[in-house]
Amino acid sequence: MPGITIEFTEEELAELRAEAKEQGKAIKRLAHDILTEDVVRRRQRQSFIEGASEKFALLAPEFIEMFDEGDR
């Protein structure tokens, strides 16, 4: 299976070890889960932002027309 090498400070590694121990996971599994979950969240957030921006672009002109220029 392909892999990557990531360097941590002693303090960072100690925190990861402590977290892995608390969760009852191997440190490699914890690091994998953290990285993949973060990527999924970022992609979902970006998709939401793009969808919301498209919807706003469609609705904004009609919304703006409903108000007088001084009330916008």
BELPE-V117249 format. One record per pair of residues at least 6 apart in sequence whose C-alpha atoms are under 6 Angstrom apart, sorted by the first residue. I is the first residue (numbers start at 1). GAP is how many residues later the second one is. Records with the same first field share a line. If there is no record, write none. Layout:
BEGIN
I: GAP + GAP
END
This chain:
BEGIN
20: 6 + 7 + 10
END
